[in-house]
Amino acid sequence: EPIRYQSSSLESSAKCIGTVLHNDLVYGGIFDPLSIPAGRDSLPEGITAVAVMKMKLETEGDRELLTGELIDYTSGGTIFEKKYRFAGTACRTVAHYLSDEITFFLTGETGIATTRILFLRRNGGKKCVYIIDYDGHGTRRLTSDSLAVSPVWLGRDRFCFTSYKNDNPDCYMINLRERTRRMISYRKGLNVAGSYLPSADMLLMTLSISGNSELFMIDTEGRIQRRLTRNRSIDCSPVWSPNGREIAFVSDRTSVPQIYIMDEYGGNLRRLTTEGNYNTSPDWSPRGDLITYVSREDGLYRLKVITPDGLWADTVYRDYLSYEDPSWAPDGNHIAVSVKYGNEPWIVIVNVETGEKRRLTRGESPAWSPAR
């Protein structure tokens, strides 16, 4: 239903919340939101509903108060009631939180409305790390290094990336909440993070200490905890499974890049991809059921998904575009991926269930944040 507001001074906030909430529910791909005109007590013929969202916006001192009540359409019972006190400038954030609550209470699934995406964008002669809200708002530049690569989230408020600032590919960590930056791995050669496991506070890294790219597990202080590979070939792009028991990675040990899986100790190695002569950029779905990757075919990079046992694989799109560096959303339904339109890379959001695409912003190498 339309948001009821106390005074005309709240009209702008009410419109903002209503628009953002509607878009969030559409972008999530689960709901088809329908606006019910005020005073109407029935739906148009042929339309059914699961729940109705009633909202009221008031002033409370120098802040605003939004009360949201989600009501079961059939029974009329209250599913939940939430109150949000906020400064008027935070109306988008409030709408995002409310959207995630609706998604969780009606489906039990994780919402993605409060998530953000790190990505790289060329700025003059530099390639810098940027951040953007999942819906394309709030773009900010986070680094000014001449060349930054491979951003990786370490929870909600920290991330790391590799910078060539000191003429060596060193790995830095930035804490967005504390506004701090420190170097966590600066060994000679490559220091590139691949994936973070929150339960263990451990990073998978590609290091080339002895000249060859090998995989290591390090803590967030930069101390090596375990060496995972010992091979003459190039091993890179490691990514944790959601439970932390397995690791997918890329290796050219068969002379061309293929995706392999090993356990957390570097044992039980098996090759996952068996078709194609160039498979790279794996990312494990937070649900654990799929791994996305890209495969070079006919001069293009195809976006693919495969089950961890390798028994089923599929190409998401067969078109004239190249897809690179896919990153799963925490809902396991969406993927952020870099797509080239002409010579310009864009971050595109893909719904893997419906096939719908949403162009987000110019950039490449997306990394989707965890849910709150």
C-alpha positions as CSV (number, residue, x, y, z in Angstrom):
1,E,0.0,0.0,0.0
2,P,1.1,3.6,-0.4
3,I,3.1,5.0,2.5
4,R,1.1,7.1,4.8
5,Y,3.0,10.1,6.1
6,Q,2.4,12.6,8.8
7,S,3.2,15.9,7.0
8,S,4.1,17.2,3.6
9,S,7.7,17.6,4.8
10,L,8.0,13.8,4.8
11,E,6.7,13.4,1.2
12,S,10.2,13.2,-0.3
13,S,11.3,10.5,2.1
14,A,8.1,8.5,1.6
15,K,8.5,8.6,-2.2
16,C,12.2,7.5,-1.9
17,I,11.4,4.6,0.4
18,G,8.5,3.4,-1.8
19,T,10.5,3.6,-5.0
20,V,13.6,1.9,-3.6
21,L,11.6,-0.9,-1.9
22,H,9.6,-1.6,-5.1
23,N,12.9,-1.8,-7.1
24,D,14.6,-4.0,-4.5
25,L,11.7,-6.5,-4.6
26,V,11.8,-6.5,-8.4
27,Y,15.6,-6.9,-8.6
28,G,15.5,-9.8,-6.1
29,G,13.6,-11.8,-8.8
30,I,11.4,-13.5,-6.3
31,F,8.4,-11.2,-6.0
32,D,6.2,-9.2,-8.4
33,P,5.3,-6.2,-6.3
34,L,1.8,-4.7,-6.9
35,S,0.8,-1.2,-5.8
36,I,-2.7,-1.2,-4.2
37,P,-4.4,2.2,-4.4
38,A,-5.5,3.7,-1.1
39,G,-9.0,2.7,-0.1
40,R,-9.2,-0.4,-2.3
41,D,-9.9,-3.6,-0.4
42,S,-9.6,-6.1,-3.2
43,L,-7.2,-7.0,-6.0
44,P,-8.0,-6.8,-9.7
45,E,-9.5,-10.0,-11.2
46,G,-6.9,-12.7,-11.9
47,I,-4.4,-11.3,-9.4
48,T,-3.4,-13.1,-6.2
49,A,-1.2,-11.9,-3.4
50,V,0.8,-13.4,-0.6
51,A,1.2,-10.4,1.7
52,V,0.5,-6.7,2.0
53,M,3.1,-4.2,3.3
54,K,1.6,-1.3,5.3
55,M,3.9,1.6,6.1
56,K,3.6,4.8,8.1
57,L,6.2,7.6,8.2
58,E,6.4,10.1,11.1
59,T,8.7,12.7,12.6
60,E,10.4,11.9,15.9
61,G,12.5,14.8,17.1
62,D,15.1,15.6,14.5
63,R,14.7,12.1,13.0
64,E,12.1,10.2,11.0
65,L,10.3,7.0,12.1
66,L,9.1,4.4,9.6
67,T,6.8,1.7,10.9
68,G,6.4,-1.2,8.5
69,E,3.9,-4.0,9.0
70,L,3.8,-7.1,6.8
71,I,0.4,-8.7,6.8
72,D,-0.7,-12.1,5.5
73,Y,-3.1,-11.4,2.7
74,T,-5.3,-14.4,3.3
75,S,-5.5,-14.5,7.0
76,G,-5.0,-10.8,7.8
77,G,-2.4,-11.8,10.5
78,T,0.7,-9.8,11.1
79,I,3.9,-11.5,9.8
80,F,6.2,-8.9,11.3
81,E,6.3,-5.3,12.4
82,K,9.5,-3.2,12.2
83,K,10.3,0.3,13.3
84,Y,13.2,2.3,11.8
85,R,14.5,5.6,13.2
86,F,16.8,7.4,10.8
87,A,18.0,10.7,9.4
88,G,16.1,11.7,6.3
89,T,19.2,11.2,4.1
90,A,19.2,7.4,5.0
91,C,15.8,6.6,3.3
92,R,17.5,4.4,0.7
93,T,19.2,2.4,3.4
94,V,16.0,1.9,5.4
95,A,14.2,0.7,2.3
96,H,17.0,-1.8,1.6
97,Y,16.8,-3.2,5.2
98,L,13.0,-3.5,4.9
99,S,13.3,-5.3,1.6
100,D,15.6,-7.9,3.1
101,E,13.2,-8.4,6.0
102,I,10.4,-9.1,3.6
103,T,12.5,-11.5,1.6
104,F,13.6,-13.4,4.8
105,F,10.2,-13.6,6.4
106,L,8.3,-14.8,3.3
107,T,11.0,-17.1,1.8
108,G,13.5,-17.9,4.5
109,E,16.2,-16.8,2.0
110,T,18.9,-14.2,2.4
111,G,18.1,-10.8,0.8
112,I,20.7,-8.9,-1.1
113,A,19.3,-5.3,-0.9
114,T,21.9,-4.2,1.7
115,T,24.9,-5.7,-0.2
116,R,27.6,-3.8,-2.1
117,I,30.0,-4.7,-4.9
118,L,33.6,-3.9,-5.2
119,F,35.0,-3.4,-8.7
120,L,37.8,-1.9,-10.7
121,R,37.6,1.1,-13.0
122,R,40.2,3.0,-15.0
123,N,40.5,6.6,-13.9
124,G,42.9,8.5,-16.2
125,G,46.0,6.4,-16.3
126,K,45.1,4.5,-13.1
127,K,43.1,1.4,-12.3
128,C,41.3,2.0,-8.9
129,V,39.0,0.1,-6.6
130,Y,35.5,1.4,-6.4
131,I,32.4,0.4,-4.4
132,I,28.7,0.6,-5.4
133,D,25.4,-0.4,-3.8
134,Y,24.0,-3.6,-5.4
135,D,21.3,-1.5,-7.2
136,G,23.8,0.9,-8.8
137,H,23.7,3.8,-6.4
138,G,26.4,5.3,-4.1
139,T,29.5,4.8,-6.3
140,R,32.7,5.7,-4.4
141,R,36.4,5.4,-5.3
142,L,38.3,3.7,-2.5
143,T,41.9,3.7,-3.8
144,S,44.1,5.9,-5.9
145,D,47.0,3.5,-6.6
146,S,48.3,3.4,-10.1
147,L,47.3,-0.2,-10.6
148,A,45.0,-2.2,-8.3
149,V,43.8,-5.7,-9.1
150,S,41.8,-8.6,-7.5
151,P,39.5,-7.0,-4.8
152,V,38.3,-9.6,-2.3
153,W,35.8,-9.0,0.6
154,L,36.9,-10.0,4.2
155,G,33.4,-9.7,5.8
156,R,31.1,-6.7,5.5
157,D,33.5,-3.9,6.3
158,R,37.0,-5.1,5.2
159,F,38.5,-6.0,1.9
160,C,41.9,-6.6,0.4
161,F,43.3,-6.0,-3.0
162,T,46.7,-6.2,-4.8
163,S,48.5,-3.0,-5.6
164,Y,51.6,-2.3,-7.7
165,K,52.3,0.9,-5.7
166,N,55.8,-0.2,-4.6
167,D,56.7,-1.8,-7.9
168,N,55.7,-5.3,-6.6
169,P,52.2,-6.8,-6.5
170,D,51.6,-6.5,-2.7
171,C,48.3,-7.2,-0.9
172,Y,46.7,-4.5,1.2
173,M,43.7,-4.6,3.5
174,I,41.3,-1.7,3.9
175,N,38.9,-1.4,6.8
176,L,36.0,0.7,5.6
177,R,34.5,1.3,9.1
178,E,37.8,2.4,10.7
179,R,39.1,4.0,7.5
180,T,42.4,2.3,7.8
181,R,44.8,0.6,5.3
182,R,47.7,-1.7,5.9
183,M,49.8,-4.1,4.0
184,I,49.2,-7.8,4.8
185,S,51.4,-9.6,2.3
186,Y,54.5,-8.1,0.6
187,R,56.6,-11.1,-0.3
188,K,58.7,-10.8,-3.4
189,G,56.6,-11.7,-6.4
190,L,52.8,-12.2,-6.6
191,N,50.7,-11.5,-3.5
192,V,47.1,-12.0,-4.8
193,A,44.2,-12.9,-2.6
194,G,41.6,-15.3,-4.0
195,S,39.0,-16.0,-1.3
196,Y,38.2,-15.5,2.4
197,L,36.7,-17.9,4.9
198,P,35.0,-16.0,7.7
199,S,34.7,-18.9,10.1
200,A,38.5,-19.4,10.2
201,D,39.5,-15.8,9.3
202,M,41.7,-17.2,6.6
203,L,42.6,-16.1,3.1
204,L,43.6,-18.2,0.1
205,M,46.5,-16.5,-1.7
206,T,48.5,-16.9,-4.8
207,L,52.2,-16.3,-4.0
208,S,55.3,-16.7,-6.1
209,I,57.9,-16.8,-3.4
210,S,60.2,-19.1,-5.3
211,G,59.3,-17.8,-8.8
212,N,56.4,-20.2,-9.5
213,S,52.7,-19.4,-8.6
214,E,51.6,-21.6,-5.8
215,L,48.6,-21.6,-3.4
216,F,48.8,-20.8,0.3
217,M,46.5,-20.2,3.2
218,I,47.4,-17.1,5.3
219,D,45.7,-15.3,8.2
220,T,44.7,-11.7,8.0
221,E,48.0,-10.6,9.7
222,G,49.7,-12.0,6.6
223,R,51.3,-15.1,8.3
224,I,51.4,-18.2,6.2
225,Q,49.4,-21.0,7.8
226,R,49.7,-23.7,5.2
227,R,51.1,-24.3,1.7
228,L,48.5,-26.0,-0.4
229,T,50.2,-26.8,-3.8
230,R,53.7,-27.8,-5.0
231,N,53.7,-28.1,-8.7
232,R,55.8,-26.8,-11.6
233,S,52.7,-25.4,-13.3
234,I,50.9,-22.2,-12.5
235,D,48.3,-22.5,-9.8
236,C,46.0,-19.5,-9.1
237,S,42.5,-18.1,-8.4
238,P,41.7,-20.2,-5.3
239,V,38.2,-20.1,-3.9
240,W,36.7,-21.7,-0.8
241,S,33.6,-23.9,-0.8
242,P,31.0,-22.4,1.6
243,N,31.9,-25.0,4.3
244,G,35.6,-24.4,4.0
245,R,36.4,-28.1,3.4
246,E,37.2,-27.8,-0.3
247,I,39.0,-25.3,-2.6
248,A,38.5,-24.8,-6.3
249,F,41.4,-23.3,-8.2
250,V,42.9,-22.9,-11.7
251,S,46.0,-24.7,-12.9
252,D,47.7,-25.2,-16.3
253,R,49.2,-28.5,-15.2
254,T,47.6,-30.1,-18.4
255,S,49.3,-27.3,-20.4
256,V,46.0,-25.3,-20.6
257,P,44.0,-23.6,-17.7
258,Q,41.5,-25.9,-16.1
259,I,39.6,-25.9,-12.9
260,Y,40.5,-28.3,-10.1
261,I,39.2,-29.1,-6.7
262,M,41.3,-30.1,-3.6
263,D,40.6,-30.4,0.1
264,E,41.6,-27.8,2.6
265,Y,44.9,-29.5,3.2
266,G,45.8,-29.6,-0.5
267,G,45.0,-33.3,-0.9
268,N,42.4,-35.3,-2.8
269,L,43.1,-33.3,-6.0
270,R,40.7,-33.9,-8.9
271,R,40.1,-32.1,-12.2
272,L,36.6,-30.5,-12.4
273,T,36.4,-29.1,-16.0
274,T,36.9,-31.7,-18.7
275,E,35.7,-29.8,-21.8
276,G,37.3,-26.7,-23.4
277,N,40.9,-25.7,-23.5
278,Y,40.7,-22.5,-21.4
279,N,38.6,-22.5,-18.2
280,T,39.2,-20.0,-15.5
281,S,37.8,-17.6,-12.8
282,P,35.9,-20.1,-10.6
283,D,33.5,-18.9,-7.8
284,W,31.6,-21.2,-5.5
285,S,28.0,-20.5,-4.9
286,P,27.1,-19.7,-1.3
287,R,24.6,-22.5,-1.5
288,G,27.4,-24.9,-2.3
289,D,25.5,-26.5,-5.2
290,L,27.2,-24.7,-8.2
291,I,30.5,-23.3,-9.3
292,T,30.5,-20.6,-11.9
293,Y,33.5,-20.0,-14.2
294,V,34.3,-18.7,-17.7
295,S,35.4,-20.8,-20.7
296,R,36.9,-19.5,-23.9
297,E,34.9,-20.6,-27.0
298,D,35.2,-19.2,-30.5
299,G,37.2,-16.2,-29.3
300,L,34.6,-15.3,-26.5
301,Y,34.5,-16.0,-22.8
302,R,31.3,-17.9,-21.9
303,L,29.7,-17.7,-18.5
304,K,29.2,-21.3,-17.2
305,V,28.0,-23.1,-14.2
306,I,29.0,-26.6,-13.1
307,T,28.1,-28.9,-10.1
308,P,31.0,-29.6,-7.8
309,D,31.0,-33.3,-8.8
310,G,31.4,-32.3,-12.4
311,L,28.4,-34.3,-13.5
312,W,26.4,-31.4,-14.9
313,A,27.4,-28.2,-16.5
314,D,25.6,-25.5,-18.5
315,T,26.4,-22.3,-20.4
316,V,24.4,-19.4,-19.0
317,Y,24.4,-17.4,-22.3
318,R,25.3,-18.2,-25.9
319,D,25.5,-14.7,-27.4
320,Y,28.2,-12.4,-28.9
321,L,29.4,-11.0,-25.6
322,S,32.4,-12.0,-23.4
323,Y,31.9,-12.6,-19.7
324,E,34.7,-12.4,-17.2
325,D,35.4,-12.6,-13.4
326,P,32.0,-13.8,-12.1
327,S,31.2,-13.3,-8.4
328,W,28.1,-14.9,-6.7
329,A,25.7,-12.8,-4.6
330,P,25.0,-14.2,-1.1
331,D,21.5,-15.3,-2.2
332,G,23.0,-17.9,-4.7
333,N,20.6,-16.6,-7.4
334,H,22.6,-13.7,-8.9
335,I,26.1,-13.3,-10.3
336,A,28.0,-10.1,-10.9
337,V,30.2,-10.4,-14.0
338,S,32.3,-8.1,-16.2
339,V,30.9,-7.9,-19.7
340,K,32.5,-6.0,-22.6
341,Y,30.2,-3.9,-24.7
342,G,32.6,-2.8,-27.5
343,N,35.8,-1.9,-25.8
344,E,34.1,-0.8,-22.6
345,P,33.8,-3.3,-19.7
346,W,30.6,-3.1,-17.6
347,I,29.5,-4.7,-14.4
348,V,26.4,-6.7,-15.2
349,I,24.0,-8.5,-12.7
350,V,22.8,-11.8,-13.9
351,N,19.8,-13.8,-12.5
352,V,20.9,-17.3,-13.1
353,E,17.4,-18.7,-12.7
354,T,15.6,-16.3,-15.1
355,G,18.4,-15.3,-17.3
356,E,17.6,-11.6,-16.8
357,K,20.5,-9.1,-17.0
358,R,20.9,-5.7,-15.4
359,R,23.7,-3.4,-16.5
360,L,25.0,-1.8,-13.3
361,T,28.0,0.5,-14.0
362,R,31.2,0.8,-16.0
363,G,34.0,-1.4,-14.6
364,E,35.5,-4.9,-14.2
365,S,36.5,-7.6,-11.7
366,P,33.4,-7.4,-9.4
367,A,33.4,-8.8,-5.9
368,W,30.0,-9.1,-4.2
369,S,29.9,-8.5,-0.5
370,P,28.4,-10.9,2.1
371,A,25.0,-10.3,3.4
372,R,24.7,-8.3,6.7
